[in-house]
């Protein structure tokens, strides 16, 4: 099953509509349990768009398309962060490390997301975990600038 299909199956109450009439610059739009998707996206863009629009489904209240005030901008940020974390988890970052990925672009490609989505997740984790997360035998250091470090801890006992 493709990643986009996995995401969509997680939220079956949402109607997904591929709309060939969407403006070229508009990748997705959430309105009343419908996610409208521009079909002119590559696979990684589509994964990231569906995740972000699901973030709106889960968090957004009202019409925030104009971004007129701080509350609307905060809702946009919250939806984007949630969408990014649906695709990029601390565990998947460890998988990138174990796969030998060395750059954010390599990690994004490995995870089949846009580099922007990968960076959004890293910045979110930097805020959420105050820069540091320990998972299994790994230490992840998240930096606000979108960079990260991963260390594997070996038990010498």
Residue pairs with C-beta under 8 A, 6 or more apart in sequence:
1 9
2 43
3 43
3 47
3 87
3 112
4 43
4 46
4 47
4 50
7 47
7 50
7 51
7 54
7 86
7 87
8 14
8 16
8 50
10 54
10 86
11 54
11 57
13 33
14 33
14 34
14 35
14 54
14 57
15 33
15 34
15 35
16 34
16 35
16 37
16 50
17 34
17 35
17 36
17 37
18 37
18 38
18 39
19 36
19 37
19 38
19 39
20 39
20 40
22 29
22 36
22 37
22 38
23 38
24 38
24 40
26 38
27 37
27 38
27 41
27 45
27 49
28 35
28 36
28 37
28 38
28 49
28 50
28 52
28 53
29 35
29 36
29 53
29 65
30 36
30 53
30 56
30 57
30 60
33 57
35 50
35 53
35 54
35 57
37 46
37 49
37 50
37 53
38 49
41 49
43 112
44 108
44 109
44 112
44 113
44 114
45 114
47 87
47 112
47 113
47 114
47 117
48 83
48 84
48 87
48 113
48 114
48 116
48 117
51 83
51 84
51 86
51 87
51 113
51 117
52 79
52 80
52 83
52 84
52 117
53 79
53 83
54 82
54 83
54 86
55 78
55 79
55 80
55 81
55 82
55 83
55 84
55 86
56 79
58 79
58 82
59 75
59 78
59 79
59 82
60 75
60 76
60 78
60 79
61 75
64 72
64 75
64 76
66 72
67 73
67 76
80 120
81 120
81 121
81 124
83 117
83 120
84 113
84 117
84 118
84 120
84 121
84 124
85 121
85 124
85 125
87 111
87 113
87 117
87 121
88 111
88 113
88 117
88 118
88 121
88 122
90 125
90 133
90 135
90 140
91 135
92 111
93 107
93 140
93 148
93 150
94 135
94 136
94 138
94 140
94 150
95 110
96 106
96 107
96 110
96 111
96 150
97 138
97 150
97 152
99 110
101 107
101 110
104 115
104 118
104 119
104 122
104 146
104 147
105 115
107 118
108 114
108 115
108 117
108 118
111 118
119 146
122 142
122 143
122 146
122 147
122 148
123 142
123 144
123 145
123 146
125 133
125 140
125 142
125 148
126 142
126 143
126 144
127 144
129 140
129 142
131 141
131 142
131 143
131 144
132 139
132 140
132 141
132 142
133 139
133 140
133 142
134 140
137 152
137 153
137 154
137 155
138 150
138 151
138 152
138 153
139 150
139 151
139 153
140 148
140 149
140 150
141 148
141 149
141 150
141 151
142 148
143 149
